Amino acid sequence: MSSPDPAGQQLPPGWAAEWDQTNQRYLFIEQATGHRQWEPPAVDDGQSAPVTHTAPGPGQSKRRQYAAGQTQAYYGGDGATASAPGLGAGYPQQPGIQPPQSQGPLFTPGLAGDGQFAAQQQDPQQYSQPAYPQYGQDQPAYGQQQPQYGQPPQQGYGADQLAGQFQNMGMKGFSLQTTNLLASPPEPSDLNLPPPEIRLPPNSTVTPSTVANADPSYSRTTLNAIPTTHSLLSKSKVPLALVITPYRSLDPGEEDVPLVTDTVIARCRRCRTYINPYVQFIDGGSRWRCCMCNMSNEVPQLFDWDQVNNQPGDRWSRAELNHGVVEYVAPTEYMVRAPQPAVYIFLLDVSHAAVQSGMLATATRTLLENLERIPDEESRTKIAIIAFDVSLYFFSVPPPSETGEIAEPEMLVVSDTDDPFLPKPTDLLVNLAEAKPALESLLGRIPDMFKDNTVIGSALGPGLQAGYKLMSSIGGKIIVLSSSLPSIGAGALKNREDPKVLGTSKESGLLQAASTFYKTFAIECSRVQVTVDMLLFSASYQDVASLACLPHYTSGQTYYYPAFNASRAEDAIKFAHEFGKLLAMPIMLEAVIRVRASRGLRMSSFHGNFFVRSTDLLAMPTVPQDQGYVIEIQIEETITAPFVVIQTAVLHTTCYGERRIRVITQALPTTTNLSEVFASVDQVALGTLLSNKAVEKCLTHKLEDSRDMLFKVLVEILVAYKTSMTAGGAAASNQLAIAENMKMLPVFVLGLLKNVGIRQSAQIPPDIRGYAQALLSSLPWNLLVPYIYPSFYALHSMPPEAGLPSENGLVMPPALPLTSERLERHGLFLIEDGQTMFLWVGRDAVPQLIMDVFGLPNYEALRGGKTTLPLLDNDFSKRVNAVINKTREMRRGPYWPHLYVVKEDGEPPLRLWALSLLIQDRADVLPSYQQFIASLRDKAR
């Protein structure tokens, strides 16, 4: 019996409805798999039979035969139907459609009888279609009441006269919903919705797995229905791209990627695709047909053998046939050399600026406290420390003596920065586990060694060259901590910051590398498997644009701490937290990534932190967690297949010394219908692509060209939609139509145009802009969304349950639209973008609120600026602190946002900074959301 939902309507078996306080609507959960969706699941009158698998017997012939019931479970045979929508299992029977008849006592996987499998693939009438929930159901306009679950949603405006008149990939109920942007303000919760459902044809997969497609957190595309021709894609004006985060961190309680340990790796002989849930088994299961190039391949002899228990295994339970994301332990043929140990070289700035700011003391203390967290499970990790000002300082750490006596580290000085050399052949790069006591002693002494250092200058380039020489035979990671502009030796830079250039067409020159050394050196590092991470602390100009070249081409990361001062506890805490996370982060070593796709698709351009070694091979000396990459795709020829497959393969060494291959597979249906193309647009993936393209445009052209490109792409999509999907007439000219699933795209683009990396302004320092662009081109989509469209909460009036724990974690307040119209003079508000948090306090805030949150008597006693919020002994303080801590924790990645208290009548620069995150308001020459939509309407006419 199906369980009732809170509103009294019946749900299908195995589903439950849960009220989501944040979005003020029901969330539907499939209890068996944990799958969540906003749309109500359709009630299925058909009965689902359990699917059982029988292991093949020990005496099976080469033509592997499987019992009829077992194969029927996968290919829709009589009496064994599985109810996994869109996954190729059997489907509920439709009236008037007879199930396929049994062809004999035995069936083979993928070939139920002579020619029967091919007939099944070609004749969709043999299979009834799943009753999918309606895609893109209308949401109420902002400010309207959410309809009760079980009642029909409110209909959007009637401009879409054509969208309902199309056929939908053989699926019923797939409808395109049109909304009028002029009458539908942005709803923040819409950006948290899952992407449009991927609706594959029946029998697309060989197993009824619900996780045969990669989760969007690993891989998502700008379109979830692929046009069959380039002309159809061009007509939509929506660019096709793949957005991947191949090595993301796991949430608490989340299972790791399934691991195949038997080293049996089945790959296509022609296109080298890895076997996956979308292949077909033929010839009695002894061969498989590639889903990309249709090549017939032998199934490996040990594919059906359980090597752990030394007995026949169940083919259908293999991870690679059930999961869209899987990892293999690689055999020796996937190794150019034996897996190398993880190597970390720390390049510490010890100049006067680094000592005075407290950076050196904070860095050494954090490194000392986190030595245990550096990945070193097999005790293979190596470490070295090099200090620099205008000279280089190496530290020789002898191994412990046979008696266990610890020798004191020795400092060796190299003053020749024109041709830096290693002063000693051994003991500079040491085993972390063996030399740990000596390293702890050294890290405790370094701040005292340089506490009176008055040297001003930076030989960063020579330091990098020395680190390269020390580790080039192994590879690894150089972590640079620098507090001043490089001024000595290779890579020396000059202060080129010119306020007169800011806001002009020449400003883009400040965002390009000033010296060729950094790109050349980075490419050389990539060749020998060395990554460079940059942590920059200068209080004055440091040329972030030039220095960020190193992480960009070596798959590293850039962190920027402007005006760092460790005497401010907040600065020290942020740096120590992020540096500690960086040290403890598991990394992939010696990685290469290649993306393959079905015939007709080609990877055309690549965005992210890596070096493109050949036309489609991405070289990454290390792959950090939670870094995003974007790959544009072209349709080169007409696609005839009912669906396409895109597969990302990451060959890497774990930081524990094991060679592995991570394979991420995504299947997408094809379509010849423009309506389906628009209905399948993933606005978050599209926004991520536009962010990367905007940064690239800034560096190759001008900032103005980047902004024009964003506006032009948006206008072209709106015009294409208006032309193809809406009826003409006077009414249409006063509307701005777009698909419901793209409703947030205009405000997302507006957020990009107002982001400090792209924004038109003569007040943004080039270092701040350069760092913002580094974030825009490397953040994964789940961190990029708040960075472009921040979160905005009213804390003084949040619901009673907000800030308190529930079964599903802490309850967050409902998000508000990003407009100052929501600010109240007596209120307390939180605005955050994943990098910075602002606590806005209204000038008429009552003394009791100030006392409960800050422990101060009244508003006048409150000071604005960077702060650490006290945890006071009252319920409201605990709830506010819980919301702030949850906001910091729920973002993947190492970032620890500063918290600023902003008084309504406080310092103008801080107020303007906070208000700049309310992107729907007008600011200087930048339009409000209403003005932006009006200009789009005028251009789209």
N, C-alpha and C positions, 0 to 999 in steps of 0.2 A: 504494500500500500504506500503510495507516495505521501510524503509529509506535507502538511499544509504550511503555507507561508503566513507571515503575520497579518496580512490583509484578508486571509481566508481563501485564497485561490489555491487550487491544487498545483503542485510542482511535479515534474517527472521523478521517478524513483531515483534516489541517490543525490538529489539536489536539495539545497537549503537556501533560504533567503535571509540576509543579514542587513540590518539598517546601518548605513555608513554615515556617521555623524559629520564627517568632514565635508562630504559632497551632498548630504541631505537627500539620499536616495538609496534604494535597495541594491545590494550587491549579491549576485547569485553565485553559489559555490557548489561545484561538483565534488562531493565528499570523498569519492574514491581517489581522485587525482589531485585535488586541491585547486583545480582550474577555476578562475574567477572571471566573471563578466558582468557588465551592466545590464545587457539585454535579458529579458525573461526567457528561460529555455522553453522550447516548445514541448508540450505534452505529447508523448508517443504512445499510441494505443497498441503498438506491436510489442511482443514479448521478446526479450533478449535472452538467449541461451548462453550459459557459461561456455567459454572456449577452453578446451584442454589440449595439451600437446603431448604426443607420445614420442618418446625417444626411439630413434631407429634401432633395430636389432643388430646384433654383432655380425650377422651373416648377410648383410645387405649387399646387393650387387652394385656395379658401377652406376647403373640407372636407378638412382635412389627413389624408391616408391614409398608413399605415405598413405596411411589409412584414409578412407573416404571422408569420414567425419572431420579428421584433422585438416585436410585441405579445404573442405567446404567451409570451415570456419574462416578461412582467409579469402575465399573466392565466391562467397555468397551461395553455397550449395544448399540443398533442401534440409531444413531442420536444424541448421547451425548458423545462426546469424548473430553477429556482434554489433553492438550499437555504438560504435565509435565514429562520430560524424566526420566525414571527409577524409577518413584514413584508409579507405580501400577494403574495409571489412564488409560483412554482409549488412544490409540495410532493411528497415521495416518494410514489409510487403505492401505495395499499393494495390487498391482494388483493380481487378481486371488484368493484372500482370502475373503470369505464372512463373514460379521460380525455375531455374534451369534444371533439367532432369539429370539424374545420375547416369553416367556413361559406363559404369562397370564397378566391380568390387574395389578397385584400387585407383587412386588419383595421385598425380605427381605435383609437387609444389610448383605453381606457376604454369602448369600445363594439365588442366583437369581432364582432358581427353584429346584426341586427335584434332588439332585446330581449335579446340574449344576456348583456350585462353585468349588467342588472337580474336576470336569472335566476341568474347566478353569485352575486350578492350575497345572493339569497334562498334558494338551495339549497346548503347547505354539503356535501351529499353528493357534489357534483361534485369536491370536493377532499379528498384525504387529509390527515390531521392530522400535524403534526410530532411526533416522539417527544421531547417535552420531558423534561428531567431532573425527578426528583421534587422538588416544592417543599417546603421546610421539613423535610428529612430530620432525624431525631433526632440530636442530638449526645450524646456520652457525658456522663453526670453528672460533676460536678466530681470529679477525682481518679481517674476510671476511665481505662483505657487507650484511646487513640484506635484504632479499628479500622483494619486495613490497607486501603489502597485496593483495591477490587475485591471486598471482603467486604461482606455486607449490614450496614447500621448497626444498632446495638442498638435495640430497640423501647422506646418510652416506656411508662408504666404504662397499664393498660387501661381507664381511666375513659371514654374517648371511644367510646361505643357507636354514636353517631349520625353522627359526622363522616364516616365512610367511605361513607355511603349517600346520595350526592347526585350530581347531574350537574354537570359542570364546564365551563361556557362552551364546550361543544363540544370541549373539549380532553381528551385522555386523560392519566391519570397525575397530575392535580392533586389532591393529597391534603392534608388538614388534619391536622397532628400535634399531639397534646395532651401537655402535660407537667404534672407535679405540682410546684408551687413548693415544697412542703414537703420534697421529696426531691431537688430540683435546684438546688443553689447557683448563683449567678451565674457565668457564664464570661466574663471580660473581653473575650476575642476576639470574642464574639458581636456587640458593638457595632460591629465593623469589617466585618461581613458586608455584602454588597450588599443593597439592599432587595428585597422579594419581586419575583419576575420579573413583568413586565408582559406578559400573554399576550393579544395581540389576535387577533381572528378572521382567517381567511385573507383575503387580498386587501384588507387595510385600507389598504395604501400603493400608490402608483402606481409606485414604483421599489423594487427589492430591496435598499435601503440598510440597513445594520446600525446606522446612526446617525440613523434617521428620528425617533426619540424623543429628547428632550433628556436629556443626561447628568444623573444625580442631583445632581452638584455644582452645577448651575444650577437645577434644578427637581425637586422630589419632593413627593408627596402623602401624606397620612396613610393613605389607602387606595389600593391599586393595582387594585382592582376596585370600580367605583362602583355602589352599590345603585340600582335603577331607581325606587324610591319613597322618599319621606321617612319613611314608617312603617317600612320595612326598615332604614333608617339609624338611626332612633330605637331600634329593637329591639336593635341591636348596641351602642348607647351610645358608639360610637366617633365623635368629632367629625371632620368632613371639612374639611380645610384644605390649602392650597397653601403650600409653603415654598420661597422663591426666593432665589438669590444672583445677580442678573442681571449683575453686573460682578465676577467673581472673578478673582484673579490666576492666572497660568498656571504650571504646573510646568515645570522645565527640560526642554527638548526637546519640550514639548507644542505642537501646532499652534494657531495663533490661530483665532478664529471665522471661518468662511468669509465672504468679502466679495463682495457683488454690486455691481459698479461701473457697470453700464449704465443705471442709474436707471429700468429697466423694473420697475415694482412692480404686481403684480396683486393687487387686493383685492376682496372681495365688496361689491357695490353696496348691500346691505341692512345687514349687520352689521359691515362693514369689516374682516372677518378677512383676514389676509394669506394668500396661496396657500401651501400646505405639502404635505408628502408624503401627507396623508390626504384630499385632494380627489379628485373623479372627473372625468375628461375625457369629454365627450359630444359628440354631433353631429360625429363625425369628428375630434375633437380641437380644433375651433374654439371650443368653450365648455367651461367647467368648473363643476362643481356644488360649492357650498360645503359643507364637512363640518360646519358648525355650524347653518346655517339652511336648507340645501338650495336656496338661491337659484342660478339658472343665470346665469353671467356670461360675457362675451366674453373670450377669451384675447387679451391685447394683441398688436398686429400685430408688434412687434419681439421678442416672447417667444422666437421660434425663429430669431432672427438673431444671428450672432456679429459684434458691432460692432467688435471689435478687429481681426479679420481680414477684415471686410466680406464675409461669406459666410454661407450658411445654417448654423445651429448645431444642436447636438444638444439637444433639449428635455430629454431624460432625464438629461443631465449637469448641468443647472442646480442650483446649490447649494440653492435653496429647495425643490426637490423631493426632495432627498436628505438634508438635515440638519435635525435638530430645533432647532439653534441657528444662526442665520444673521444677517448684518448687511447692511443696504442703505445705499448712498450715497443720501441723500435729495435729490430735486429741489427746486426753489425753492418749490413749493407747500406744502412742509412747514416753511417758515420764516416766522415772524412778522416777523423782522428778519434782517439778515445775521449770520452766526456771529460772536460777540463774542470778543475775546481773553481768555485766562485772566488773572484779576486776583487778586493776593495782597496783602492788607494785614495787616501784623504789628503787633499791639497789645501792646507790651512794658511790663510792670510794672517801674518803676525805683524803687519805694519802698525804704525801709530794709530791709524783710524780704527783698525780692528781691535786693538787693545783698549782704546779709550771708550769705544761704544759698548764694550763688554761682550762682543761677539765671540772672541777667542775663548774667554773663560766659559761662556755658556755652551759653546760647541764642544769643547773638551770634556766638560762635565756631562753633557748629554751623551756623548760618545762613550764615556766611561760607564755610565749607567745602563747603556744599551748594548754593550758588548755581548751579553748573553742572548740578546734577541736577534743578532745577525744570523741568518740561516747558515747552520753548520752541523747538520744532523750526522754526517759521516766524518766529522773532524778533518775535513779537507780544505776548508776555507782559508785563504791567505789574505794578509792585510799589510799595508805599509802606510806610513805617515810622512809627508813631506811638507815642511813649512816654507813660506816665502815672504820676503819683502822686496828689496832690490837684489837680494842674494837668495840662494836656495839652501835649505837646512834639511839634511837627511838624518834619519835616526836609525842607527844600527842596533838591532835587538838580538844579541846572541842567544842561542838555545840554552835551556837549563843544563847544568853540568850533570855528570853521572850520579853525583851525590844529591842532586835535586837543588843545589844552590843556584839562586837566581842572579845572573850577572846584570849589572846596571847598564841601561841603554847608553849608547854613545852618540853625540851629535857631531855630524860632519858637515862643514860649510863649503859650498861651491859658489864662488863669486863670479865666475866666468859665465855670464848669461848669454853671451853671443854664441857659444858652443857648449851648452850644458852637457855634463857627463855624469855617469854614476861613479861616486867616489869609492865604491867597494863592490866586489862581485857577489858577495853573499850577505845574509843577515839584514838586508834592507826590506825584502818581502818575506814575511815570516808566517808560519802556520799559526792561526788564531788560537787554537786549543793549546798548543805547546807553549806559546809565548804569552799567554794571557796574563800571568802575574807581572811580567816585565812591561807589557803594554799598559796595564793599569797603573803601574808606577810612573811610566812615562807621561801618560795623560794627566796625572795629578801634578806633574812638575812643569809641563809646558807653559801654563799661564805665568808661573813665577819666573821662568827663563826669560820671558819677553815683556814683563810687566813695566819695565822702564824703557822700552824701545821707543825711540823718537824718530825712527826712519820713516820718511814719507815717500811712497812709491810702490810700484807693484810689478814684479817680474812674472806675471801670470803665464805668459806664453812659454818662456823657458821652463817653468814648473810643469806645464802640460807636456812639453817635450820630454822632460825627465820621467814623468809618470808613464808616458808612452813607451820609452825604452825599457822601463822596469817590467812592464806587463805584456809587451807586444807578442811574446811567444806563447802566451796563454789566453789573453783576452780578459774581459771583466768590466769593472766600473770605476771610473774616476769621479769622485765627488768633490767638487770645488766649492770652497767657502771664501768669498772675496768681498772686501769692504771698500775697494777703491778702483778707479779706472786704471787698466793696465797701461804702464808707462815706460817699461824697460824691456828691451830685447824684442824677439819675434812677437807679433800681435799687439805692439804698442798702439794705443789709440789717443786721439786728441779730443778735447771737449768741443763738440760741434753743435751744442745746444744754442739756438739762436731764437729768442722770442719773436723777432721780426718775421721769421719764416713760418711760425705756427699759424695754422688756419689758412695758409696759402697753398698754391699748387706745388710748391717746392717742399712742403712738409713731408711728403712720402719719401723723399731722399733720406730723411733722418731715421726712417724705419727700415732702411736697408743696411746691410753690413758695410761698415766703413773700411774694412780690411779684408782682402782675399784670404788672409792666413786662416781665419776661423773656418771657412767652408772647406778649404783645401785640407786643413788638419783634420776636420771632422770626417771627411771622406776617407782619409788614410786610416783613421781610427776604426771606421766601419769595416774596412777591408781586413783588419786584424782582430775583429770582434771586441772592440773597446767602445763602451758607452760613456758619455760625459754628462753628469748632472751638475747644474749650476744653481748655487744658493747665493744670492746677491744682496748686499746689506748697505750700500753706500748712502750717505746722507746727501750727497750731491750727484751730479750727472755721472752715470756709470756705463752708458751705451748698452742698454739691455738688448737692443736690436741686433748688435754685432755679436754679443756673447751668447744670445739665444740660438745662434746658428749651430753651436756645438751640440746641444741636446736635439735640435731639430733633425740633423742628418745622422745622428747616432742613436736615435730612439730613446733619448733621455728626457729629463724633465727640468723645467726652470721654475725656481721659487724666488720671489722678490719681496724684500722687507725694507721698504723705503724708510729712511731716517730711523733705523733700528737703534734702540737704546735699552740695554739690558737692565738699567736701573728702574725702568717701568716694568712692573711685574707682568703686565699683559703682553708686552713684546717678548719677554723671555719665555713665557708659557707657550705662546703661539709657536715660536721657533723650536722650542724643545719638543713640543708635541709633533710637529710636522717632520722634524729631523729624526725623531725617534721612530715615527711611522715609516719613513724612508729607509732607515737601517733595518727594520724588522720585516720589510716587505719581501715576500717571496718573488723571485724574478725568473723568467725564462732566459737561458743563455744560448748563444750561437744560433739564433733563430732565423729562419727564412719563411716567408709567407707567400703562398701562391693561391690565387682564386681562379677556379675553373667554373665554366658555365656551359649550359646546353648549346647545341649548334645554333648559330644565328646571333648569339650574344658575345660581345667582346669587351674586356676591361680596357677602358680608353684612357683614364687619367686617375691619379692617386693623390690623396691628401692626408697629411699626418706627419708624425715624427719618424722618419725612416729614410733610407736611401734606396732608390730604384736601381737595382743592380743590372737587370736586363729589362726587356719590354714589360714583363709582368711578374718579376721576382723581387719581393721587397726584403731587403737585408736589414736585420735588426740584431745588433750585437747582444742586447738584452731587451726583453719585453716587460715593462713594469705593469703592475696591476692597474686596472681602471684607466686605461688610455684608449681613446677612440680613434678610428681611422675611417676614411670615406673613400669609396672607389666608384667612379662614374662608369656607366655601362652603355654601350652603343648596340643598337639592333642593326646588324649588318645584312641580314637576309631574312626572307619571310620564314616565320616559325610555323611549322605544321603540327607540332606535337600538342596534345591537350594541356600539358604543363611543362614547365622548365625547372631545372635544378641548378642552384648555385652552391658551390662547395668551396669553403675556405680551409686550407690545410696549413698548419703551423708546425714545422719541424723544429724541435728545440731540445735543449738539455735542461732538466730541472736543476735548481740550485743545490740539489742533493746528489747530482751526478748521474742521473738516469736519462738516456736519450728517449724522447717520446715524440709522438705525432698527435696533435689535437686536430680533429676534423669537425667542422661545423657545416651542417647541410641544411639548406633551405629550399623547399619546393614551392613554386608559385603557379597558379593556373594562367593560361593564356586566354586572350579575348580578342574578338574582332569588333567589339562594341565600345564606342567612345564613352557611353554612359558608365559602363563598368570600370573603365580606366579612371574616371573622376571619382567614382564611388569607392575605389580602392586606394586612394592617395593617403599615405601616412604622413600627416603634417609635421610630426616631430622629426622623422627621418629627413623630410624635405627641408625643414628649418636647419637641421644639422649640416646638410650639404651646402645650403646657402651661406652659412656661417664660414665654412672652410673656403668656399669660392670667393667670398668677400675679402677675406684676409689675403688670399693669393692675388686678387686684383689690386689690392693696396700696394703690394710689393713689386708688382710688374708694371703698374700704371700709376694712377694717382688716387688719393682718398676719394676725391669727388667721383671718379670713374667707378669706384667700388659702390658708392651709394647709389649712383645712377643705375648700375647693373641690378641691384636689389629691387629698386622700384620698377625697373623695366620688366624683370621676370614676373613680378606680381601682377602688373598690368596685363601682360601677355596671357597669363593664366585666366584672369578675369574676363578678358575679351574672348578667349577661346571658349570659356564656359558659357558666356552670354550668347555667343553666336550659335553654339551647338545644342545647348541644353534648355534654353528659355525661349518662349514665344515673343515675337516683336510686339509693337504697339506702343501707345503713349504710356501705359502703365509700366512697361519694362524699362523705359528710359529714366524713370524716377526711382529705380531700384538698382541695387548692386548685388547681383546673384552670385552665390558660390555654394558648393556642396557643403552639407552639414559637417562632414568629416574634415573640411578645410577651413572651418569658420575661424579658427584661432591663427591661421597663417598670416593674415594682415597685421595683427597685433604683434606676432612673433617677429615679423620683418621690421615693424616699427621699433621693437625692442632692440633689434640689431642695429638699426640706424641711430639709436640713442646710446648704444654701448660705447664706452670710452675708447674701445679699439677702432671704432668706425666713425664716431660722432663728429659732426661739423662744429669745431670750436677752436678758438685761438688761445685757450687757457689750459690745455692738457699737455703736461710735460711729455716729451718723447719716450722717456723710460716707462712712464705709467701706460702710455698707449702701446708701446712695444710689448709689455708684459700682458696686457689685455689681449693682444692679438695672439700671443703664444697660447693663452688659455682657450681662445675661440677656436683654434686649430688643433687642439689636442684633447680637450675634455670629452669624456664619453657623453652620450646624449642625455643621460639622466642627471648629470651635473651641469650640462650646457643649458638645459631648459630653465632652471632657476636663475642661472647667470644672465640669461637674456630676458626672461619674464619672471621677476622676483616674486617672492611670497610676501603677503601683506595680511596681518592679523590684528584684530581689535582684542586686546587682552583684558581691558576693563569690563567688557560686556560679553566675554566668552561664555558659552553654555556651562552649566554647573559641572558637567562631567569632563569638560576640557581640562587638560593638565593632570588627569587622573588615569591610573592604569585600568585596562580592560582586558578581556580575553585575547584581543588582537593587538595588544600593545597600548602605548599611551594614546589617549584621545587628543587629537589636535584641534584647535579652533577652526571654524570655517574660514577659508581664504576669501579675501575681499578683492574687488577690482582695483587695479593700480591707478587710483585717482585720489587727489587730495580732497575731493568732495566728501570722502569717507572719514577724513580726519575730524575729530571733535575736540573742542577747546578744553574739555574736562577729561579727555581720554588718555589711555596708555596703549601704544601701538608698536608692533614689531614688524620691521621691514628687513628682509634678508635675501641675498642672492647667491648664497653658498660660499662667498668669499668674505663678505662683510655683513654685520648685523647692526641694525639701528633700533634703539628703543626710544620712540618718539613720545615726549611727555607734553601734554597740552598745558597752556599757561594757567588755565582755571582748574587744574587737577586738585581735588580736595586734599587737605592735609592728611587724612586717614590713608588715602591711597599711597601718598609719598612715604608715609611712615611704614606701611605694610610692605612696600617693595624695596625701599632704599634705607629705611631706618632713620630717616631725617624728619625734622618737625614740619617742614612745609616746602613749597615749590621754590621759594627764594633761597633756601639753604642747599638746594641741589646744584651740582656743578656738571656741566656737559663735558663730553669727551670720552676717550677710551677708558673703559672701566671693567671691573669684575663685579658682577651682581652678588650682593650678600645673600646668604640663605638664612632667613629669619624664622622665628618660631611662630609662624601663623600660616594658615591654610593657603591664602592667596600668594604669599611669597613662594611657598613650595610649588604651587601650580605654575607660576610664571617661570621659575627656575627649571621646572620639569619640561616646559614647552621649549625653552631656549636650549637645554641640553639635548632634547630629542631632535631639534632642528639640526644641531651639530652632528649628531650620531647618524641620522637617516641618510646623509649624503655619503655615497661611496667615495673613497679616495682619502688622501692624507691631510686634507685641508682643515684648519682650525680657524674659523672666522673670528675676527675681533668683534667685540661688542662696544658700540658707542652709545652713550646717552645723549639725545638731542632734545634740547629745550625749544619750545615753539618760538620763543623770543631770544634764543641763544645766539652763538657766534654764526654770522651769515655763511661763511664757507662750509661749516659742518651742516647747517640747515639745507643749503643748496645741494650738497652731496647726497644727503638722505632723500631729498625731494626728487633728485634726478632718477631715482629708482622707480618713482611713480610714473611710468612711461606713458600713461594715457593722458597726462597733463601736457600743456604747452610749456616749453622751456626755451628761452631765448629765441633763436630762429627756427627751433624744431617744433613741428606742429603737434597739436593734441590728437588723440585718436579720432575724434569727430572730424577734425580738419583733414587728417590723413585719409580717412575714408571718403570724404567729399572730393579730395583731389584724385583719388583712384577712380571714383565714379566719373569725374569729368574726363579723365584720360581714357576710360573704357568706353565712352560714348562713341 
